[in-house]
Amino acid sequence: MHGAPPYVDVPVYALPLHAEDSAPLPFTPPTSSSPHPPSPGTSDPMSPTSPNSVSSPSRFNISSMLLTQALGSLPTPPPTNGQNVRQGGGQALMSAKDPLSIPIMSANFRRFIAKCGPVFWLQDRVEEVVMWRKGTTYTASWMAAYAFFCYFPRLALLIPHIILLHVLFTTYQSRYPDGAPNSPTSGTLTEDFAPVTQPSEGTPDWFANLQAIQNLMGTVSDAYDFVSPYLIHLSWSTSTTAPLFAFTLLSLFALVPLVYFVPLRLLFLVLGLTPFVITHPFVLSRLPSLVGLVAPHIKAAVQKAVNDDRLREEHWRSRLATVSVWENQRWAAGSGWSATNLRPEDRKAWTVGEESWPFANRGDVGTGQCDVRDLTFPLQSGWKFVGTEDWSVDFCANWHRAMPDQDGWVYMDSAWKTPQTVPRDEWKVVGMTRCRKWARRIYYSK
């Protein structure tokens, strides 16, 4: 390497460090974004303006340089115009206040960890109320208070005063626990009281704030992952967008004349108390089974509405009917669920006929692992498949007394009896089977 003494063994992957007068550092020394910079006589190691800070241009920080090199070159921030500049004010938005910089990010994140405790304290208190964590009496009291404000909504204007008085009474009791300060015998002053304390870095409270930030990031990511698959229906990229737009537009015009007749107090009372009812432990324990009963019917209704919207004029003018096939599989150790595991005396991989029909009346429309779209389904003369829709799974399973799972399967024992939503563990020893129903509409064409 150039400039290294001959007795120094420099690895081939080493990064040469240039002097400050010959080449710039691989990061830009940032300016402080703190609204309250420390005084000249004090030195805060967490502040970006501290002489010992990573942002000080007079000191070389090897850790920040290596981190910057590991992350690659930072992208150039967009110019502060257009969307990044407030209209009329000419000032940059908060998201573009400082350039993207590892030192600024590190300093601000450390400061944020120390100062975000009240936010998560409030989050925990709200969760205790909504999730009934402190008992029925505690949550019921908050529900009664909310109902009171719904009946007298103008009193909600007094909530800021109530909160401020509660804080003042709390801090008063903490500062003067033995009585009023004006009486020299009735009270003893405590030490200087700080209503808002900031945990030092490395303390248990500091790590508790860091843990809360970690969990909050996971919760926000999970919520985004849950919502994002449905957002495509709002971008005119699927066939669901047009019916959704039509329903929204028609319901808007239908609700306009009814707006003045809606009882707002009762509406907000129901909307506000519903989350408390849903999060009650008794309801939560039975909510999955309730959702399992209602969700398949809602999914089927939405799918039917989408298929009806795709029908052409010739379909509406003709007689419509529905045909069904059953997909059958058997479980085997090692290979799992497969149609190839079916025994000679079992049903075929694809069969036609109601579930209660005897095996002699069942028709074979497919073999092995063929796809449902490859079935040779026999239709009577004059009947054709509706070309605007495909085979769909029957998630309601009205043909059986057992509810299907999320994929439409109904599980049975080795003799195709005792239907269950979830297979029993003892069936794995003696054998078990499953089937599900596929349906598709046909129309009569002369």
C-alpha positions in Angstrom: 0.0 0.0 0.0 1.3 3.5 -0.8 2.9 5.3 2.1 3.1 2.3 4.4 6.6 1.5 6.0 8.2 -1.6 4.6 8.1 -3.3 8.0 4.3 -3.0 8.2 2.2 -5.9 6.9 -1.0 -4.4 5.4 -3.8 -6.7 4.4 -5.1 -6.6 0.8 -8.6 -5.8 2.0 -7.5 -2.8 4.2 -9.1 0.6 3.5 -6.6 3.4 3.1 -7.3 6.4 5.4 -6.4 9.8 3.8 -5.3 12.8 5.8 -7.9 15.5 6.4 -6.1 18.0 4.1 -5.9 15.6 1.2 -9.3 14.0 1.1 -12.7 14.5 2.8 -14.0 12.1 5.4 -16.4 9.4 4.1 -19.2 11.1 6.0 -20.4 14.7 6.3 -20.0 16.2 9.8 -23.6 17.1 10.7 -25.0 20.1 12.6 -26.9 19.7 15.8 -30.6 19.1 15.4 -31.2 19.5 19.2 -33.6 22.4 20.0 -31.7 23.0 23.2 -28.0 22.9 22.7 -25.8 22.5 25.8 -24.2 25.5 27.3 -20.5 26.3 26.4 -19.4 25.2 29.9 -21.0 21.7 29.7 -20.2 18.8 27.5 -22.9 16.2 26.7 -21.4 13.1 25.0 -24.9 12.3 23.5 -25.2 15.7 21.9 -24.1 16.2 18.3 -22.4 19.4 19.2 -20.3 18.0 21.9 -16.5 18.0 21.3 -16.5 14.3 22.0 -19.5 13.7 19.7 -19.3 11.7 16.4 -20.3 14.9 14.6 -17.4 17.0 15.7 -15.3 17.9 12.7 -12.2 18.4 14.8 -12.0 14.8 15.9 -11.8 11.7 13.7 -14.3 9.0 14.6 -13.2 5.6 13.3 -16.4 3.8 14.3 -18.7 6.2 12.3 -16.4 5.9 9.3 -16.4 2.1 9.3 -20.2 2.1 9.8 -20.6 4.4 6.9 -18.4 2.3 4.7 -20.3 -0.8 5.6 -23.6 0.7 4.8 -22.3 2.0 1.5 -22.6 5.5 0.1 -25.6 7.4 1.5 -28.1 8.6 -1.1 -28.2 12.3 -1.9 -31.2 13.9 -0.2 -33.7 15.5 -2.5 -33.6 19.2 -3.0 -35.7 21.3 -0.6 -38.3 22.3 -3.1 -41.7 21.1 -4.3 -43.0 18.6 -1.8 -40.2 19.1 0.7 -40.8 22.9 1.1 -43.8 24.3 2.9 -46.0 26.4 0.6 -45.4 30.1 1.2 -43.0 29.6 4.1 -39.9 28.4 2.2 -38.8 26.2 5.1 -37.9 22.6 4.7 -40.4 20.0 6.1 -39.4 18.1 9.2 -38.7 15.0 7.2 -36.0 16.9 5.2 -34.7 19.1 8.0 -31.3 17.5 8.3 -29.4 15.5 5.6 -29.2 11.7 5.9 -26.2 11.1 8.2 -25.1 8.3 10.4 -23.8 10.6 13.2 -27.1 12.6 13.3 -29.1 9.3 13.2 -27.0 7.8 16.1 -27.2 10.9 18.3 -30.9 11.5 17.7 -31.7 7.9 18.3 -29.9 7.8 21.6 -31.7 11.0 22.7 -35.0 9.5 21.6 -34.5 6.3 23.6 -33.9 8.4 26.7 -36.9 10.7 26.2 -39.7 8.4 24.8 -40.6 6.9 28.2 -43.7 8.9 28.7 -45.1 7.9 25.3 -44.8 4.2 26.1 -46.1 4.8 29.7 -49.3 6.3 28.2 -49.5 3.3 25.7 -49.3 0.9 28.6 -52.0 2.7 30.6 -54.3 2.7 27.6 -53.7 -1.0 27.0 -54.5 -1.7 30.6 -57.8 0.0 30.3 -58.8 -1.4 26.9 -57.6 -5.0 27.5 -59.1 -5.2 31.0 -55.7 -5.8 32.5 -56.6 -4.1 35.9 -59.9 -5.8 36.4 -63.5 -5.3 35.5 -64.1 -2.4 37.9 -61.3 -0.3 36.6 -62.2 -0.7 32.9 -65.9 -0.3 33.6 -65.2 3.0 35.3 -63.6 4.3 32.2 -66.5 3.0 30.1 -68.9 4.9 32.3 -66.9 8.1 32.0 -66.9 7.7 28.2 -70.6 7.2 28.2 -71.1 10.3 30.4 -69.1 12.4 27.9 -71.1 10.9 25.0 -74.4 12.0 26.7 -72.9 15.5 27.6 -70.4 16.0 24.7 -69.8 19.7 25.6 -68.1 18.6 28.8 -65.3 17.1 26.7 -63.9 20.7 26.4 -63.0 20.4 30.1 -60.8 17.3 29.6 -57.6 19.4 29.2 -58.3 21.2 32.5 -59.0 17.9 34.2 -55.8 16.4 33.0 -53.7 19.4 34.0 -55.3 19.5 37.5 -54.6 15.8 37.9 -50.9 16.3 37.0 -50.7 19.3 39.4 -52.3 17.4 42.3 -50.0 14.4 41.7 -46.8 16.5 41.6 -48.0 18.4 44.7 -48.3 15.2 46.7 -44.9 14.1 45.6 -43.2 17.4 46.5 -45.0 18.0 49.8 -45.9 14.6 51.1 -46.3 15.8 54.7 -48.5 18.9 54.2 -48.6 22.4 52.8 -45.3 24.3 52.5 -46.6 27.5 54.2 -46.9 25.8 57.6 -43.4 25.4 59.2 -44.7 22.6 61.5 -47.2 20.7 59.3 -45.0 19.8 56.4 -41.4 19.0 55.4 -40.1 19.9 52.1 -38.6 17.1 50.0 -35.5 17.4 47.9 -35.8 19.1 44.5 -38.4 17.2 42.6 -38.1 16.6 38.8 -41.6 15.7 37.4 -40.0 14.3 34.2 -36.9 12.2 34.6 -34.6 11.0 31.8 -33.0 7.6 32.3 -29.3 7.4 31.8 -27.9 5.3 29.0 -27.4 1.7 30.1 -29.9 1.8 33.0 -32.8 -0.7 33.2 -35.3 2.1 32.3 -33.2 3.0 29.2 -33.2 -0.6 28.0 -36.9 -0.8 28.8 -37.5 2.1 26.4 -35.3 0.4 23.8 -37.4 -2.8 24.1 -40.6 -0.8 23.7 -39.2 0.8 20.5 -38.3 -2.7 19.2 -41.8 -4.0 19.9 -43.5 -1.0 18.4 -41.5 -1.4 15.2 -42.6 -5.0 15.0 -46.3 -4.0 15.6 -46.3 -1.4 12.9 -44.6 -3.8 10.5 -47.2 -6.5 11.2 -50.0 -4.0 10.8 -48.6 -2.9 7.5 -48.2 -6.5 6.3 -51.8 -7.2 7.3 -53.3 -4.2 5.4 -51.0 -4.1 2.4 -52.6 -7.1 0.5 -55.9 -5.3 0.5 -54.6 -2.0 -0.7 -54.2 -3.3 -4.3 -58.0 -3.2 -4.5 -57.9 0.6 -4.2 -55.5 1.1 -7.1 -57.8 -0.1 -10.0 -55.5 -3.1 -10.4 -58.1 -5.8 -9.7 -61.7 -6.5 -10.6 -62.8 -5.6 -7.1 -62.1 -1.9 -7.5 -65.1 -1.2 -9.8 -67.7 -2.8 -7.6 -66.1 -1.1 -4.5 -66.3 2.3 -6.2 -69.9 1.7 -7.3 -70.9 0.6 -3.8 -69.1 3.6 -2.2 -70.7 6.1 -4.6 -74.2 4.7 -4.2 -74.0 4.4 -0.5 -72.7 8.0 -0.3 -75.8 9.4 -2.1 -78.0 7.1 0.0 -76.5 8.4 3.3 -76.6 12.1 2.5 -80.4 12.5 3.2 -80.0 10.4 6.4 -77.1 12.3 7.9 -79.4 14.7 9.8 -81.4 11.8 11.3 -78.4 9.8 12.7 -78.2 10.0 16.5 -74.6 11.1 16.9 -74.5 10.5 20.7 -75.8 7.0 20.4 -73.5 6.4 17.4 -70.3 7.5 19.2 -71.4 5.6 22.3 -71.7 2.4 20.4 -68.4 3.0 18.4 -66.5 3.8 21.6 -67.7 0.9 23.7 -67.5 -1.7 21.0 -63.6 -2.1 21.4 -64.1 -2.7 25.1 -66.6 -5.4 24.4 -64.4 -7.1 21.8 -61.3 -7.1 24.0 -63.1 -8.6 27.0 -61.4 -11.9 28.0 -64.7 -13.8 27.7 -65.3 -12.5 24.1 -61.6 -13.0 23.1 -61.8 -16.6 24.1 -64.7 -17.2 21.8 -63.9 -14.8 19.1 -61.8 -17.2 16.9 -64.7 -19.7 16.7 -67.1 -16.9 15.9 -64.9 -15.6 13.2 -64.5 -19.1 11.9 -68.3 -19.3 11.5 -68.8 -15.9 9.9 -65.7 -15.4 7.8 -66.4 -18.2 5.2 -69.8 -16.8 4.5 -68.5 -13.3 4.1 -65.7 -14.6 1.8 -68.3 -16.5 -0.3 -70.6 -13.5 -0.5 -67.8 -11.2 -1.7 -66.6 -13.8 -4.2 -70.1 -14.2 -5.6 -70.5 -10.4 -5.9 -67.3 -10.2 -7.8 -68.3 -13.1 -10.1 -71.7 -11.5 -10.7 -70.1 -8.3 -11.7 -68.1 -10.1 -14.4 -71.1 -11.9 -16.0 -71.9 -10.9 -19.6 -75.3 -10.1 -21.0 -75.7 -13.6 -22.5 -75.2 -15.1 -19.0 -77.9 -12.9 -17.4 -80.4 -13.8 -20.1 -79.7 -17.6 -19.8 -80.5 -20.1 -17.1 -77.7 -20.4 -14.6 -76.7 -23.5 -12.5 -73.8 -24.7 -10.4 -71.8 -27.9 -10.8 -69.5 -29.3 -8.2 -66.6 -31.7 -7.9 -64.8 -33.2 -4.8 -61.1 -33.3 -4.4 -60.0 -36.3 -2.2 -56.7 -37.0 -0.6 -55.2 -39.4 2.0 -52.4 -38.8 4.5 -49.3 -41.1 4.7 -46.3 -40.8 6.9 -43.4 -39.4 5.0 -45.3 -38.0 2.1 -48.1 -36.2 3.9 -51.3 -35.3 2.1 -51.5 -36.5 -1.5 -54.0 -38.0 -4.0 -51.4 -40.6 -4.8 -51.8 -42.1 -1.4 -55.4 -43.1 -2.1 -56.0 -46.9 -1.8 -57.8 -48.9 -4.5 -61.0 -49.1 -2.4 -61.0 -45.3 -1.8 -62.6 -42.6 -3.7 -60.8 -41.3 -6.8 -58.8 -38.2 -6.7 -61.6 -36.2 -8.3 -65.3 -37.3 -8.0 -68.7 -36.0 -9.0 -71.8 -36.4 -7.0 -73.2 -35.3 -3.6 -71.3 -36.4 -0.5 -74.2 -38.6 0.5 -74.3 -40.6 -2.8 -73.0 -44.1 -2.7 -69.6 -44.8 -4.3 -71.3 -46.5 -7.3 -73.0 -43.3 -8.3 -69.8 -41.2 -8.2 -68.2 -40.2 -11.4 -64.5 -40.1 -12.0 -63.5 -36.8 -13.6 -59.7 -36.7 -12.9 -56.9 -38.9 -11.7 -53.7 -38.4 -9.7 -52.4 -34.9 -9.0 -54.2 -33.1 -11.9 -55.3 -29.5 -11.4 -58.9 -28.6 -11.1 -58.7 -26.7 -14.4 -57.7 -29.8 -16.2 -60.8 -31.8 -15.2 -62.9 -33.4 -18.0 -66.2 -32.5 -16.5 -69.2 -33.8 -18.5 -72.0 -31.4 -19.3 -75.4 -32.0 -20.8 -76.2 -30.8 -24.2 -76.7 -27.0 -24.4 -74.8 -26.2 -21.2 -71.6 -24.4 -21.1 -69.2 -23.1 -18.4 -69.3 -19.4 -17.5 -66.1 -18.2 -19.1 -65.7 -15.1 -16.8 -65.1 -17.2 -13.7 -63.1 -20.2 -12.6 -63.5 -23.1 -10.2 -63.6 -21.9 -6.6 -63.4 -23.7 -3.2 -66.6 -24.0 -1.2 -65.5 -22.5 2.2 -68.9 -22.7 3.8 -69.2 -26.6 3.3 -73.0 -26.6 3.6 -72.8 -30.1 2.2 -71.3 -31.3 5.5 -72.0 -30.8 9.2 -68.4 -30.0 9.9 -66.9 -26.6 9.2 -63.9 -26.7 6.8 -60.5 -25.2 7.6 -59.1 -22.1 6.0 -58.4 -23.9 2.8 -61.8 -25.6 2.5 -60.7 -29.1 3.7 -62.9 -31.4 5.8 -60.9 -34.1 7.6 -62.2 -37.7 8.2 -60.9 -41.0 9.5 -59.5 -43.8 7.3 -63.1 -44.9 6.4 -64.1 -41.4 5.2 -66.3 -40.9 8.4 -66.3 -38.7 11.5 -65.8 -35.4 9.7 -63.8 -32.8 11.7 -62.4 -29.3 11.0 -59.0 -30.4 12.4 -57.6 -33.9 12.1 -57.3 -35.9 15.3 -53.8 -37.0 16.4 -54.8 -40.7 16.7 -55.8 -40.8 13.1 -52.1 -40.5 12.1 -51.6 -44.1 13.3 -54.5 -45.8 11.6 -54.8 -43.4 8.7 -56.9 -40.3 7.8 -58.4 -38.7 4.7 -59.8 -35.3 3.7 -61.9 -33.8 0.9 -63.0 -30.4 -0.3 -65.6 -29.2 -2.7 -65.0 -27.1 -5.8 -67.9 -25.3 -7.6 -68.4 -23.5 -10.9 -71.4 -22.0 -12.6 -72.7 -23.1 -16.0 -75.4 -21.5 -18.2 -77.7 -22.9 -20.9 -77.0 -21.8 -24.4 -79.4 -22.7 -27.2 
